[in-house]
């Protein structure tokens, strides 16, 4: 049987820092050259990965009794601006609905260097039981 999946490995690859001991804490990313798209700005999937990870970690801190896991059933992103190499990006997730069978989470991503909103992200998580 393969070892359990560690989501932090992917976040480490991207350079996204998430304090694991603080539920709802902000994630941080300093934009590096490998994360830049052909447009000269931060690649959009990096923003989505940050937002999705924050929401997933949020679910893990608001686990309904008896739950075994969860899976995303819907996600949506809106982009307002971006970031360039060397700029700092912050993300934060907040629950909108913490039900027994579903949870809905919002994440906001901000360019801390320019103080501009970059993206909003919403996802619905289906809570799975054994």
C-alpha positions as semicolon CSV with decimal commas, in nm:
position;residue;x (nm);y (nm);z (nm)
1;X;0,000;0,000;0,000
2;X;0,145;0,347;-0,089
3;X;0,224;0,590;0,192
4;X;-0,043;0,852;0,272
5;X;-0,047;1,152;0,041
6;X;0,111;1,465;0,185
7;X;-0,041;1,779;0,026
8;X;0,236;1,992;0,171
9;X;0,483;1,835;-0,076
10;X;0,304;2,005;-0,367
11;X;0,280;2,336;-0,177
12;X;0,651;2,316;-0,098
13;X;0,722;2,265;-0,469
14;X;0,535;2,589;-0,545
15;X;0,687;2,773;-0,248
16;X;0,353;2,825;-0,073
17;X;0,394;2,852;0,304
18;X;0,094;2,745;0,516
19;X;0,129;2,749;0,896
20;X;-0,014;2,405;0,977
21;X;-0,070;2,482;1,345
22;X;-0,305;2,778;1,290
23;X;-0,644;2,704;1,134
24;X;-0,750;2,988;0,907
25;X;-0,400;3,135;0,904
26;X;-0,278;3,310;0,594
27;X;-0,070;3,133;0,336
28;X;0,225;3,321;0,188
29;X;0,408;3,298;-0,142
30;X;0,697;3,498;-0,281
31;X;0,659;3,483;-0,660
32;X;0,962;3,319;-0,821
33;X;1,064;3,295;-1,187
34;X;0,942;2,934;-1,241
35;X;0,588;3,045;-1,142
36;X;0,568;3,315;-1,409
37;X;0,345;3,250;-1,713
38;X;0,427;3,363;-2,066
39;X;0,244;3,688;-1,990
40;X;0,510;3,790;-1,737
41;X;0,270;3,749;-1,444
42;X;0,202;3,476;-1,188
43;X;0,054;3,164;-1,343
44;X;-0,320;3,140;-1,250
45;X;-0,308;2,773;-1,140
46;X;-0,067;2,874;-0,861
47;X;-0,331;3,110;-0,725
48;X;-0,593;2,835;-0,746
49;X;-0,360;2,586;-0,573
50;X;-0,304;2,829;-0,286
51;X;-0,676;2,900;-0,243
52;X;-0,776;2,534;-0,271
53;X;-0,513;2,425;-0,018
54;X;-0,631;2,687;0,232
55;X;-0,991;2,569;0,197
56;X;-0,887;2,203;0,229
57;X;-0,689;2,276;0,544
58;X;-0,993;2,463;0,674
59;X;-1,212;2,156;0,626
60;X;-0,958;1,949;0,820
61;X;-0,997;2,186;1,117
62;X;-1,379;2,171;1,104
63;X;-1,421;1,797;1,068
64;X;-1,773;1,664;1,142
65;X;-1,783;1,376;1,388
66;X;-1,752;1,040;1,211
67;X;-1,623;1,184;0,883
68;X;-1,358;0,985;0,697
69;X;-1,254;1,226;0,422
70;X;-1,385;1,489;0,181
71;X;-1,379;1,575;-0,187
72;X;-1,437;1,888;-0,388
73;X;-1,766;1,892;-0,578
74;X;-1,741;2,246;-0,715
75;X;-1,492;2,531;-0,730
76;X;-1,490;2,873;-0,893
77;X;-1,234;3,150;-0,925
78;X;-1,253;3,515;-1,023
79;X;-0,932;3,700;-1,100
80;X;-0,890;4,077;-1,055
81;X;-0,514;4,134;-1,082
82;X;-0,189;3,940;-1,067
83;X;0,165;3,953;-0,933
84;X;0,513;3,980;-1,079
85;X;0,835;3,804;-0,986
86;X;0,955;3,906;-0,639
87;X;0,614;4,021;-0,515
88;X;0,448;3,863;-0,210
89;X;0,105;3,698;-0,232
90;X;-0,115;3,625;0,071
91;X;-0,419;3,400;0,094
92;X;-0,686;3,341;0,357
93;X;-0,985;3,103;0,372
94;X;-1,308;3,142;0,568
95;X;-1,601;2,902;0,602
96;X;-1,943;3,006;0,471
97;X;-2,123;2,682;0,561
98;X;-2,007;2,405;0,795
99;X;-2,264;2,132;0,747
100;X;-2,250;1,762;0,821
101;X;-2,263;1,660;0,453
102;X;-2,118;1,968;0,279
103;X;-1,896;2,263;0,359
104;X;-1,859;2,582;0,154
105;X;-1,538;2,786;0,178
106;X;-1,425;3,121;0,041
107;X;-1,062;3,217;-0,007
108;X;-0,924;3,559;-0,092
109;X;-0,585;3,608;-0,251
110;X;-0,409;3,944;-0,223
111;X;-0,090;4,091;-0,365
112;X;0,070;4,214;-0,042
113;X;0,331;4,411;-0,237
114;X;0,074;4,624;-0,423
115;X;-0,207;4,581;-0,167
116;X;-0,446;4,480;-0,448
117;X;-0,702;4,200;-0,444
118;X;-0,595;3,930;-0,690
119;X;-0,864;3,664;-0,674
120;X;-1,163;3,521;-0,497
121;X;-1,221;3,147;-0,482
122;X;-1,519;2,946;-0,360
123;X;-1,542;2,572;-0,323
124;X;-1,796;2,321;-0,199
125;X;-1,665;2,015;-0,021
126;X;-1,862;1,691;0,011
127;X;-1,794;1,527;0,347
128;X;-1,738;1,152;0,313
129;X;-1,824;0,890;0,576
130;X;-1,711;0,527;0,603
